[in-house]
């Protein structure tokens, strides 16, 4: 099972525990780094026993308008730029931003309109 599949398949209540468990089982190449980051994130919080996987305040919101969808798509496309991985969203090989600006991405996408 890949880490991305795990996020989608685990029940919400047990997702964090399941993710940590699977990281240890599947041979994730970034295992040590991920566990260290999760541990560090919860280090000073009394309610966290071992690892903090999710940011506080992250609540799911339904996408009901085109402007909200475009806002979220722009946010996702700009993450590699914010993290200083690339200068432009379309330069990130694994981003659908490439497709939206007329270049071919690595993954076939269905355009959101």
C-alpha positions in Angstrom: 0.0 0.0 0.0 1.4 3.4 -0.9 1.2 6.3 1.5 -1.2 8.3 -0.7 -3.6 5.4 -0.9 -3.5 5.1 2.9 -4.7 8.7 3.3 -7.7 8.0 1.2 -8.6 4.6 2.6 -8.3 4.9 6.4 -11.4 5.9 8.5 -11.0 9.5 9.8 -11.0 8.6 13.5 -8.0 6.2 13.1 -6.2 7.9 10.2 -3.2 9.2 12.2 -2.6 5.9 14.0 -3.0 4.0 10.7 -0.6 6.3 8.9 2.1 5.9 11.6 1.6 2.1 11.5 1.8 1.9 7.7 4.9 4.1 7.6 6.6 1.5 9.8 5.3 -1.4 7.8 5.6 -0.4 4.1 9.2 0.5 4.0 8.6 4.2 3.3 11.9 5.7 2.2 11.4 8.8 4.3 10.3 6.8 7.4 12.9 8.3 9.8 12.4 11.8 8.7 8.6 11.6 8.7 8.4 10.1 12.2 10.9 12.7 13.5 8.8 15.6 12.1 5.5 14.1 13.5 7.2 13.6 16.9 8.6 17.1 16.9 5.2 18.6 16.0 3.6 17.1 19.1 6.5 17.5 21.5 5.1 20.3 23.6 1.4 19.4 23.5 0.2 17.5 26.5 -2.7 15.9 24.5 -0.3 14.3 22.0 1.3 11.1 23.2 3.6 10.2 20.4 3.0 11.9 17.0 1.1 14.8 15.7 0.1 14.2 12.1 -2.5 16.9 11.3 -2.4 20.7 11.7 -4.8 22.2 14.1 -7.7 24.0 12.6 -7.8 21.9 9.4 -11.4 21.4 8.7 -12.8 19.9 5.5 -14.9 22.3 3.5 -17.1 21.3 0.5 -16.3 23.1 -2.7 -19.5 24.7 -3.8 -18.4 27.6 -6.0 -16.1 28.0 -8.9 -14.2 30.8 -7.1 -13.6 28.7 -4.0 -12.4 25.8 -6.2 -10.0 28.1 -8.1 -8.7 29.5 -4.8 -7.9 25.9 -3.6 -6.4 24.9 -7.0 -4.1 28.0 -6.9 -3.1 27.2 -3.3 -2.1 23.6 -4.3 -0.3 24.7 -7.4 1.7 27.4 -5.5 2.9 25.0 -2.7 6.1 24.1 -4.5 6.8 27.8 -5.1 6.2 28.7 -1.4 8.5 25.8 -0.4 11.2 27.2 -2.8 11.3 24.0 -4.8 10.6 25.8 -8.1 10.2 29.4 -9.3 6.9 28.9 -11.1 4.0 26.4 -10.3 4.2 24.9 -13.8 7.9 24.1 -13.3 7.1 21.4 -10.7 7.0 18.1 -12.6 4.4 16.5 -10.4 1.9 19.4 -10.6 -1.2 19.7 -12.7 -0.3 23.4 -13.0 1.8 22.3 -16.0 -1.4 21.2 -17.8 -3.3 24.3 -16.8 -0.7 26.5 -18.5 -0.6 24.4 -21.7 2.3 22.1 -20.9 1.9 18.3 -20.5 2.2 17.0 -16.9 3.3 13.6 -15.8 -0.2 12.5 -14.9 -3.3 12.6 -17.0 -5.8 15.0 -15.4 -9.3 16.0 -15.8 -9.5 19.8 -16.0 -11.7 21.5 -13.3 -13.8 24.3 -14.9 
